Amino acid sequence: MKWVNNTRNKIISIKESNKKVKKSLPKYYLKSNKGHCLYEIIINKKCYICVHNGSLYYSLKYHLERALRDYLFTKKTNLKSFHTYIGINDLYKISKFRKNGGKVRLLAENINSKDKLKIESNFIKEAWNKYGKENVWNIRK
């Protein structure tokens, strides 16, 4: 029961921190984007390509908090996973993520929901060519 309470308190603390940091972020993090958007999240000189609705802030917040959930509750050991890296290095808070060199940028917006996985796959392949497969968190066959 103690582990559950500690985990719950950590989740609440992280969510509150991510709400507070919103005011100090550059304006482009908060810009409202249309429809499904494709983002590139960069940390540790590696990129992670993802599709999400909303601003850069909400996409980053979602993926960092998802990493918390995935890592804490499943104890992933796949070190090639973006979420595991975030978990091991305790980078759930946007402020800590940014202090450690983390960045996020919009690649495309208003993506048709029918084509979003195809477009995401194409951008992942482009990232493999640009950065090298070993520097892209996404694992695709």
N, C-alpha and C positions, 0 to 999 in steps of 0.2 A: 504494500500500500504506500510506503514511503516513496518508492521509485515513481509510482504513478503521480503522487502529489508534486514531487520535484520536477518531473517532466511537464506536468500541467503548468506549474509556475514558470518554467523556462519558456514554454510556448507563449504564455501570456506576456511575459517580459519582452520577448522578441517582437511580437506583434505590436506592442505599445511603442517600442523603440522605432520600428519601421514607420509607424504613423507620425511620430514626432519629427523624424528626419526629413519628412516630406517638405517642410517649410524651408529647409536649407539647401535643397537640391537646385541645380540649374533649371531654368524655365523649360528647356526642351525636354526634360524628364517628365514634365507634367502636361505637355501638349497632348491634346486629345487627338487620337488617330482614328481613322475610319475602318470599320470592319475588322476582318482577320488581318493581323500584321505579322510580319516575319522579322525577328530580332536576332541580333548577334550579341551574345554575352561573352565577354573576354575576361579571363582570370588566369594567372600563372602562365601567361603567353600562349594560352590555348583558347579556342573559341567553342561556343555552344550555340547552335542554331535552333530556334524554337518559334512556334506559331502561338500567338496569344491575342486576345482582344484587349484593346485599351492602350494606355500610355506606356512609355518606357518604365516609369515608376511602378505601375501595376504589374507589368510583366516581370520585372526583376523581383519585386516583392513576392509575387506568386511562386516563382521558381526557387527563391531562397527558402521560403516557408515550406514549400513542397519538399525541398531537400531535408529540412528538419524532420518532417513527418516520415519520409522514406528512410532516412538514416537511423533515427531513434527507434522506430518501430520495427524495422526489418533487419537492422544491423548489417547492411550491405558490406561486402568485402571486395567488390569489383572496383579496383582502384582506377579503372578507365572510365568510371561513371562521374559525370559532372556533379551529381547530387552527393555521391560519396565523398568527393574531394571537398565540397562545401561542408559536409558533416564532420569529416576528420579535422578540418582546419577551423571549425567553429565560425564560419563566415555567414551566418544566417542574418545578421543585422546589416542593413544596407550601408550604414556608416562604416562598419568594419570591413565589409566587402570593398568599398571604395578606397579605404585607407590602405588596403592590400593590393591596390592597383586594378581592381575590378572596374570594368566599363560595360556599358550596354549601348547599342545603337540600332536604329530602325533601318532595315534593309528594304522592305516593301510594305505597302499598306493597301487596304481595300481588296484583299485577295478573295476570290470566289471560294466559298467553302467546299465546293466540289473539287477544286483543283489544289487546295492548300497542301496536301501531302506530297503531291507531285512537285509543286513549286519548292517546298521545303527540301525535298530530296535533291533537286537541281542545285539549290544554294549550298547544300552540304557538299556535293561534289565539287562545286566551285571553291569552297573553303578548303577541301582536301588539296586541290591544285594550288591554291594560293599559299596555304600555311604548311601543307604536308599532312598526311593522315594521322601521324602521331601527335599533331597539335590541334586536332579537332575532337571535342568530347563526344560528338554524335557517333554512334556505332551503327552502321548500316551494312548490309550484305550486298 
